[in-house]
Amino acid sequence: MAKKKSEPAPTTAQALDAISFADALAVGPGFRLDELDPRATPAFPGAKTDGQAALAAGVDEISQLQERLYAQARAGASTQRLLLVVQGMDTSGKGGIMRHVVGLMDPQGVQITAFKAPTAQEKEHPFLWRIRRALPTPGYIGVFDRSQYEDVLIVRVRNLVPASTWSRRYNQINAFEKSAAKEGITTVKVMLHISKEEQCARLLERLDRPDKYWKYNPGDIDERARWEDYQVAYQAALEKTSTEIAPWYVVPADRKWYARLAVQRLVLEHLRVMNPQWPPADFDVETEKARLANS
């Protein structure tokens, strides 16, 4: 009897297509941040080298979807855009996400905003004023390095405004994100979940290497002293603002390679659902071919 030919092994991309990082990482009822292992790799059983290969495998598809997103908006066929919000404690890997995930996208179609402490002008307006001004325009992928959530995190932990003020902001943020969705914005909110031990190791690395000094901020130690307060603030933000329209995704971030892969896959999965299309020609193609031939 002839031996049956074995099926070819699935490619990295095909294997990943069977996995939903969104399902694995979404914050749902009963979620507890302190119960999630920061070294875990939900939805991905492979090793570091597998994760790096998977990251590379996703670049082409994101590029194609990004170009279609831009093309259909430029043609006036859609108001779709995607907003990636990245939050996390100091050293959680936000910079690595910008370089190794966002940096692999077409820079012409990306709008990045890094939110710092509000300026004097920004303080004259409601806290969401500067956020609304930074929302991506149709066809673009917007990226927020920190975001409106600083106004219920550091503001809460440092008592920068009364509790009666920051406690109202959860509902205001939910209403804001609902309004953004009606404008065609798909929001992907990511919290990079790092352990206190891993943060210590990364801060020590910055102090041990002269090429990392520029990344070190003595103020990081001050924030680290408030670690437990930040965990409480993050838990509240996740519980109160993870909605059906704009759910939170908590990404274990002690393994940098996994965090980068997870964020890339979350973006890719959402772009697939958005399903941007090439806009149809607004001219007669055959006529233009004839004109070109006779030119």
C-alpha positions as CSV (number, residue, x, y, z in Angstrom):
1,M,0.0,0.0,0.0
2,A,1.4,3.4,-0.9
3,K,2.3,5.6,1.9
4,K,-0.1,8.6,2.3
5,K,1.7,11.9,1.8
6,S,2.0,13.9,4.9
7,E,0.3,17.3,5.0
8,P,2.8,20.2,4.8
9,A,3.4,21.9,8.1
10,P,1.5,25.2,8.4
11,T,3.5,28.4,7.9
12,T,4.0,30.7,10.8
13,A,1.3,33.1,9.4
14,Q,-1.2,30.2,9.0
15,A,-0.6,28.9,12.5
16,L,-1.2,32.4,13.9
17,D,-4.4,32.9,11.9
18,A,-6.0,30.2,14.1
19,I,-5.2,32.2,17.2
20,S,-7.2,35.2,18.6
21,F,-5.0,37.4,20.7
22,A,-8.0,39.7,21.2
23,D,-10.0,36.9,22.8
24,A,-7.0,35.9,24.9
25,L,-6.1,39.4,26.2
26,A,-9.4,41.2,26.5
27,V,-10.5,42.5,29.9
28,G,-13.8,41.1,30.8
29,P,-16.0,40.8,33.9
30,G,-14.0,39.6,37.0
31,F,-10.6,40.4,35.5
32,R,-7.9,40.8,38.1
33,L,-4.6,42.5,37.1
34,D,-2.8,40.9,40.1
35,E,-3.8,37.4,38.9
36,L,-2.1,37.8,35.4
37,D,1.5,36.5,35.2
38,P,3.6,39.3,33.5
39,R,5.8,36.5,32.0
40,A,2.9,34.6,30.5
41,T,2.5,34.4,26.7
42,P,-1.3,34.0,26.2
43,A,-2.4,32.6,22.8
44,F,1.2,31.9,21.8
45,P,2.9,28.6,22.8
46,G,6.2,29.2,20.9
47,A,9.6,30.4,22.1
48,K,11.3,33.7,21.5
49,T,12.7,32.8,18.1
50,D,9.2,31.7,17.0
51,G,7.7,35.0,18.3
52,Q,10.3,37.0,16.4
53,A,9.6,35.1,13.2
54,A,5.8,35.6,13.7
55,L,6.4,39.3,14.1
56,A,8.2,39.5,10.8
57,A,5.5,37.4,9.2
58,G,2.8,39.9,10.0
59,V,4.5,43.0,8.5
60,D,3.3,42.5,4.9
61,E,-0.3,42.0,5.7
62,I,-0.5,45.0,7.9
63,S,1.2,47.0,5.2
64,Q,-1.4,46.0,2.7
65,L,-4.3,46.7,5.0
66,Q,-2.8,50.0,6.0
67,E,-2.5,51.0,2.3
68,R,-6.1,50.1,1.6
69,L,-7.2,52.0,4.7
70,Y,-5.4,55.1,3.4
71,A,-6.6,54.7,-0.2
72,Q,-10.3,54.4,0.6
73,A,-10.2,57.4,2.8
74,R,-8.3,59.5,0.3
75,A,-10.9,58.6,-2.3
76,G,-13.6,59.8,0.1
77,A,-15.0,56.3,0.3
78,S,-14.7,55.8,4.1
79,T,-14.0,57.6,7.4
80,Q,-12.4,54.5,8.9
81,R,-9.2,54.9,11.0
82,L,-7.6,53.0,13.8
83,L,-6.3,54.3,17.1
84,L,-3.7,52.3,19.1
85,V,-3.5,53.4,22.8
86,V,-0.4,52.2,24.7
87,Q,-0.3,52.5,28.5
88,G,2.0,51.0,31.0
89,M,4.4,51.6,33.9
90,D,7.8,53.1,33.3
91,T,10.1,50.6,31.4
92,S,7.1,48.5,30.4
93,G,8.2,48.6,26.8
94,K,6.3,51.4,25.2
95,G,9.4,52.6,23.3
96,G,10.0,49.1,22.0
97,I,6.4,49.0,20.7
98,M,7.0,52.2,18.9
99,R,10.2,51.0,17.2
100,H,9.4,47.3,16.6
101,V,5.7,47.4,15.9
102,V,4.7,50.9,14.8
103,G,8.1,51.4,13.2
104,L,7.4,48.6,10.8
105,M,4.3,50.4,9.4
106,D,4.4,52.9,6.6
107,P,5.3,56.2,8.4
108,Q,3.2,58.2,5.8
109,G,0.1,56.6,7.2
110,V,0.8,56.8,10.9
111,Q,0.1,59.7,13.3
112,I,1.9,59.4,16.6
113,T,1.3,61.5,19.7
114,A,3.3,61.1,22.9
115,F,1.4,62.8,25.7
116,K,3.4,64.5,28.4
117,A,2.3,66.6,31.4
118,P,-0.3,69.1,30.1
119,T,0.9,72.5,29.1
120,A,-0.4,75.7,30.6
121,Q,-2.6,76.1,27.5
122,E,-3.9,72.6,27.8
123,K,-4.8,73.1,31.4
124,E,-7.2,75.9,30.4
125,H,-9.4,73.3,28.7
126,P,-11.2,70.1,29.7
127,F,-8.8,67.1,30.0
128,L,-10.1,65.5,26.8
129,W,-9.5,68.7,24.7
130,R,-5.9,67.8,23.8
131,I,-6.9,64.1,23.2
132,R,-9.6,65.0,20.7
133,R,-7.2,67.3,18.8
134,A,-4.8,64.3,18.4
135,L,-7.3,61.8,17.0
136,P,-6.2,60.3,13.7
137,T,-7.7,61.6,10.5
138,P,-9.6,59.2,8.2
139,G,-7.3,56.6,6.6
140,Y,-4.6,56.9,9.2
141,I,-3.4,54.7,12.1
142,G,-3.1,56.9,15.1
143,V,-0.8,55.9,18.1
144,F,-1.1,57.4,21.6
145,D,2.0,56.9,23.7
146,R,0.2,57.4,27.0
147,S,-3.3,59.0,26.7
148,Q,-6.4,60.3,28.3
149,Y,-5.9,57.5,30.9
150,E,-3.1,59.5,32.6
151,D,-6.0,61.6,33.9
152,V,-7.2,58.7,36.0
153,L,-3.8,57.2,36.7
154,I,-1.0,59.6,37.7
155,V,-3.6,62.2,38.5
156,R,-5.3,59.9,40.9
157,V,-2.1,58.4,42.4
158,R,-0.5,61.8,43.0
159,N,-3.7,63.5,44.1
160,L,-3.3,66.2,41.4
161,V,-7.1,66.9,41.4
162,P,-9.8,66.1,43.9
163,A,-11.2,62.5,43.9
164,S,-14.6,64.0,42.9
165,T,-13.0,65.2,39.7
166,W,-11.0,62.1,38.5
167,S,-13.9,59.8,39.5
168,R,-16.1,61.5,37.0
169,R,-13.6,61.0,34.2
170,Y,-14.2,57.3,33.7
171,N,-17.7,57.9,32.4
172,Q,-16.5,60.9,30.4
173,I,-13.8,58.7,28.7
174,N,-16.4,56.1,27.9
175,A,-18.7,58.6,26.3
176,F,-15.7,60.1,24.4
177,E,-14.7,56.7,23.0
178,K,-18.2,55.9,22.0
179,S,-18.4,59.2,20.1
180,A,-15.0,58.4,18.4
181,A,-16.4,55.1,17.3
182,K,-19.4,56.8,15.6
183,E,-16.8,58.9,13.7
184,G,-15.2,55.8,12.3
185,I,-12.4,55.3,14.8
186,T,-11.6,51.7,15.9
187,T,-9.8,52.0,19.3
188,V,-7.3,49.3,20.4
189,K,-6.3,50.0,24.0
190,V,-3.3,48.1,25.3
191,M,-1.9,48.0,28.8
192,L,1.6,46.6,29.0
193,H,1.7,44.6,32.2
194,I,5.2,44.4,33.7
195,S,6.3,43.0,37.1
196,K,8.0,45.1,39.7
197,E,11.0,42.8,39.6
198,E,11.4,43.1,35.8
199,Q,11.1,46.9,36.1
200,C,13.9,46.9,38.6
201,A,16.1,44.8,36.2
202,R,15.4,47.2,33.3
203,L,16.2,50.3,35.4
204,L,19.4,48.7,36.6
205,E,20.4,48.0,33.0
206,R,19.9,51.6,32.2
207,L,22.3,52.5,35.0
208,D,24.9,49.9,34.1
209,R,25.1,50.8,30.4
210,P,26.3,54.3,29.2
211,D,24.3,53.9,26.0
212,K,21.2,53.6,28.2
213,Y,21.8,56.6,30.5
214,W,19.7,58.8,28.2
215,K,16.7,56.6,29.0
216,Y,17.0,56.8,32.7
217,N,15.0,59.3,34.7
218,P,15.5,59.7,38.4
219,G,11.8,60.4,38.7
220,D,11.1,56.8,37.7
221,I,12.2,55.8,41.2
222,D,9.6,58.2,42.7
223,E,6.9,56.6,40.6
224,R,8.1,53.1,41.5
225,A,7.6,53.9,45.2
226,R,3.9,54.3,44.4
227,W,3.8,50.9,42.6
228,E,0.9,49.5,44.6
229,D,-1.1,52.7,44.2
230,Y,-0.6,52.5,40.4
231,Q,-1.8,48.9,40.4
232,V,-5.0,49.9,42.2
233,A,-5.5,52.8,39.7
234,Y,-4.9,50.6,36.7
235,Q,-7.4,48.0,38.0
236,A,-10.0,50.6,38.4
237,A,-9.4,52.0,34.9
238,L,-9.5,48.6,33.4
239,E,-12.8,47.7,35.2
240,K,-14.5,51.0,34.5
241,T,-13.5,51.7,30.9
242,S,-13.2,48.3,29.2
243,T,-16.4,48.5,27.1
244,E,-17.8,46.5,24.1
245,I,-16.9,49.5,21.9
246,A,-13.4,50.0,23.2
247,P,-12.2,47.0,25.3
248,W,-8.9,46.9,27.1
249,Y,-6.3,44.4,26.2
250,V,-3.7,43.6,28.9
251,V,-0.5,42.3,27.5
252,P,2.0,40.5,29.7
253,A,5.2,42.5,29.1
254,D,8.1,40.9,31.0
255,R,9.0,39.2,27.7
256,K,9.6,42.0,25.3
257,W,9.4,39.8,22.2
258,Y,5.9,38.6,23.3
259,A,4.6,42.0,24.0
260,R,5.7,43.3,20.6
261,L,4.1,40.3,18.9
262,A,0.8,40.6,20.8
263,V,0.4,44.3,20.1
264,Q,1.1,43.7,16.4
265,R,-1.4,40.9,16.3
266,L,-4.1,43.0,18.0
267,V,-3.6,45.7,15.4
268,L,-3.7,43.2,12.6
269,E,-6.8,41.4,13.9
270,H,-8.7,44.7,14.2
271,L,-7.6,45.8,10.7
272,R,-9.0,42.6,9.3
273,V,-12.3,43.2,10.9
274,M,-12.3,46.8,9.6
275,N,-11.7,45.2,6.1
276,P,-10.7,48.3,4.2
277,Q,-11.1,48.0,0.4
278,W,-9.5,49.5,-2.6
279,P,-11.7,52.3,-3.9
280,P,-13.2,51.8,-7.4
281,A,-11.9,54.0,-10.2
282,D,-13.8,57.3,-10.6
283,F,-13.0,57.4,-14.3
284,D,-13.4,55.0,-17.2
285,V,-10.5,52.7,-17.2
286,E,-10.7,51.6,-20.8
287,T,-11.0,55.2,-22.0
288,E,-7.8,56.1,-20.0
289,K,-6.0,53.1,-21.5
290,A,-6.9,54.3,-25.0
291,R,-5.8,57.9,-24.3
292,L,-2.5,56.6,-22.9
293,A,-1.9,54.4,-26.0
294,N,-2.4,57.4,-28.2
295,S,-0.4,59.8,-26.2
